[in-house]
Amino acid sequence: MNDLELARDEVSRSSAGGAPFLLCFGATILACAIASFYIPREQAALAVMFQGGLALPAAFLLERRMGWGPMAKENPLNALSIQLAMSQIVAFPIVIAVFDWAPGGVPLAMASIAGGHFLPYAWLQRTKTYVWLAVAVSGGAMAIQIALGGRAFPFILIHMTACYWIGALFVYRAARRLSPPRPSTARA
């Protein structure tokens, strides 16, 4: 095994394969879907746009519980990991524009950006689950939008949540295969 493979293993172990992020973002997206049945569309769209403000810190906390130790500062993939994680932010202007033009399109825009965001994680986390997740999230959102038109808003969000949570199971399992067993907390 070479240094790059060891670095990728450490990324997967320390982040639990990204499962904490999928779980937390799935939860906040689902909360927005539920709220969208009760609040005006513009407010629901704003909630979707900014739900990451709650999901991100929760995901970092959960990552510390689920991961197998922190990533070393000298890991050569440290900077790349951060850049990949933040890559969605550069696409956020289109979400703002969609909100201005048609707030009902915000879930489709968010799903499309998320799909593109997931692709590089297939390499970084060593699992094809992220390829399937990218296709399922963005392609599924587009299919729902075409099928339901103006009624698609909450259903795209529910679809995203389902994809995220199912994906979390698979990426966690993949990361666990790269990780040493956790020490037992049972007393002898």
C-alpha positions as CSV (number, residue, x, y, z in Angstrom):
1,M,0.0,0.0,0.0
2,N,1.4,3.4,-0.9
3,D,1.2,6.7,0.9
4,L,-1.7,8.0,-1.1
5,E,-3.8,4.9,-0.3
6,L,-2.9,5.2,3.4
7,A,-3.9,8.9,3.3
8,R,-7.3,8.0,1.7
9,D,-7.9,5.3,4.3
10,E,-7.3,7.9,7.0
11,V,-9.8,10.3,5.4
12,S,-12.4,7.6,5.3
13,R,-11.8,6.4,8.8
14,S,-11.8,9.9,10.3
15,S,-14.9,11.0,8.5
16,A,-16.8,7.6,8.9
17,G,-17.0,7.7,5.1
18,G,-19.0,10.9,5.1
19,A,-22.0,9.2,6.7
20,P,-22.4,11.8,9.5
21,F,-22.9,14.5,6.8
22,L,-25.4,12.5,4.9
23,L,-27.4,11.7,8.0
24,C,-27.4,15.3,9.3
25,F,-28.1,17.0,6.0
26,G,-30.8,14.4,5.3
27,A,-32.4,15.3,8.6
28,T,-32.5,19.0,8.0
29,I,-33.7,18.5,4.4
30,L,-36.5,16.3,5.7
31,A,-37.4,19.0,8.2
32,C,-37.7,21.5,5.4
33,A,-39.8,19.1,3.4
34,I,-42.2,18.7,6.3
35,A,-42.3,22.4,6.9
36,S,-43.0,23.1,3.2
37,F,-46.5,21.6,3.6
38,Y,-47.3,24.3,6.2
39,I,-45.4,27.5,5.3
40,P,-45.4,29.6,2.2
41,R,-43.2,28.4,-0.6
42,E,-40.7,31.4,-0.4
43,Q,-40.1,30.7,3.3
44,A,-39.7,27.0,2.7
45,A,-37.2,27.7,-0.1
46,L,-35.2,30.0,2.2
47,A,-35.2,27.2,4.8
48,V,-33.8,24.8,2.2
49,M,-31.2,27.2,1.2
50,F,-29.9,27.8,4.7
51,Q,-30.5,24.4,6.4
52,G,-26.8,23.7,6.1
53,G,-26.2,26.2,8.9
54,L,-27.7,23.6,11.3
55,A,-26.7,20.5,9.5
56,L,-23.0,21.2,9.2
57,P,-22.1,21.7,12.8
58,A,-24.3,18.8,13.8
59,A,-22.4,16.7,11.2
60,F,-19.0,17.7,12.6
61,L,-20.1,16.6,16.1
62,L,-21.5,13.3,14.8
63,E,-18.4,12.7,12.8
64,R,-16.4,12.8,16.1
65,R,-18.7,10.1,17.5
66,M,-18.8,7.9,14.4
67,G,-15.3,8.3,12.9
68,W,-12.3,6.3,13.9
69,G,-10.0,9.0,15.2
70,P,-9.1,12.5,13.8
71,M,-7.3,13.0,10.5
72,A,-3.7,13.9,11.0
73,K,-2.8,17.5,10.1
74,E,0.1,16.2,8.0
75,N,-2.3,14.0,5.9
76,P,-1.5,15.2,2.3
77,L,-5.3,15.0,1.5
78,N,-6.3,17.4,4.3
79,A,-6.5,20.5,2.0
80,L,-8.2,18.6,-0.8
81,S,-10.8,17.2,1.7
82,I,-11.6,20.7,2.8
83,Q,-11.8,22.0,-0.8
84,L,-14.2,19.2,-1.8
85,A,-16.4,19.8,1.2
86,M,-16.7,23.5,0.4
87,S,-17.0,23.2,-3.4
88,Q,-20.8,23.6,-3.2
89,I,-20.5,27.1,-2.0
90,V,-19.2,28.4,-5.4
91,A,-22.5,27.1,-6.9
92,F,-24.7,28.9,-4.4
93,P,-25.2,32.0,-6.6
94,I,-27.4,29.9,-9.0
95,V,-29.5,28.9,-6.0
96,I,-30.0,32.5,-5.2
97,A,-31.0,33.3,-8.8
98,V,-33.4,30.3,-8.9
99,F,-34.9,31.6,-5.6
100,D,-35.4,35.0,-7.2
101,W,-36.9,33.6,-10.5
102,A,-38.9,30.7,-9.1
103,P,-38.6,29.7,-5.4
104,G,-40.2,26.3,-6.2
105,G,-37.1,25.4,-8.2
106,V,-34.7,25.6,-5.2
107,P,-34.9,21.9,-4.3
108,L,-34.0,20.9,-7.9
109,A,-31.1,23.4,-7.9
110,M,-29.9,22.1,-4.5
111,A,-30.1,18.5,-5.6
112,S,-28.3,19.2,-8.9
113,I,-25.4,20.9,-7.0
114,A,-25.3,18.0,-4.4
115,G,-25.1,15.5,-7.2
116,G,-22.0,17.2,-8.6
117,H,-20.6,17.6,-5.2
118,F,-20.8,13.9,-4.4
119,L,-18.9,12.6,-7.5
120,P,-15.3,13.3,-6.3
121,Y,-16.0,11.5,-3.0
122,A,-16.2,8.2,-4.9
123,W,-12.4,8.5,-5.3
124,L,-11.6,10.1,-2.0
125,Q,-13.8,7.8,0.2
126,R,-13.0,4.7,-2.0
127,T,-16.6,3.8,-2.7
128,K,-18.8,3.8,-5.8
129,T,-21.7,4.6,-3.5
130,Y,-21.0,8.3,-4.1
131,V,-21.4,7.8,-7.9
132,W,-24.7,6.2,-7.4
133,L,-25.7,8.8,-4.9
134,A,-24.8,11.6,-7.3
135,V,-26.9,10.1,-10.1
136,A,-29.8,9.2,-7.8
137,V,-30.0,12.6,-6.1
138,S,-29.7,14.8,-9.2
139,G,-31.4,12.5,-11.7
140,G,-34.2,11.5,-9.3
141,A,-34.8,15.2,-8.5
142,M,-35.1,16.0,-12.2
143,A,-37.5,13.1,-12.8
144,I,-39.7,14.2,-9.9
145,Q,-39.7,17.8,-11.2
146,I,-40.7,16.7,-14.7
147,A,-43.4,14.4,-13.3
148,L,-44.9,16.7,-10.7
149,G,-44.1,20.2,-12.0
150,G,-45.1,22.8,-9.4
151,R,-46.0,20.2,-6.8
152,A,-42.5,18.7,-6.8
153,F,-41.0,20.9,-4.1
154,P,-41.5,18.7,-1.0
155,F,-41.1,15.4,-2.9
156,I,-37.7,16.3,-4.2
157,L,-36.6,17.0,-0.6
158,I,-38.1,13.7,0.6
159,H,-36.3,11.9,-2.2
160,M,-33.0,13.6,-1.3
161,T,-33.4,12.5,2.3
162,A,-34.0,8.9,1.3
163,C,-31.0,8.9,-0.9
164,Y,-28.8,10.5,1.7
165,W,-29.9,8.1,4.4
166,I,-29.5,5.0,2.3
167,G,-26.2,6.3,1.0
168,A,-25.1,6.9,4.6
169,L,-25.5,3.2,5.4
170,F,-23.4,2.1,2.5
171,V,-20.6,4.7,2.9
172,Y,-20.3,3.9,6.6
173,R,-20.1,0.2,5.9
174,A,-17.3,0.9,3.4
175,A,-15.4,3.1,5.8
176,R,-15.8,0.5,8.6
177,R,-14.0,-2.1,6.4
178,L,-11.0,0.2,6.4
179,S,-11.0,0.8,10.1
180,P,-9.7,-1.2,13.1
181,P,-12.4,-2.6,15.4
182,R,-13.5,-0.2,18.1
183,P,-12.4,-1.1,21.6
184,S,-15.0,-2.8,23.7
185,T,-16.5,-0.8,26.5
186,A,-17.8,-3.9,28.3
187,R,-16.1,-4.8,31.6
188,A,-14.5,-8.2,32.1
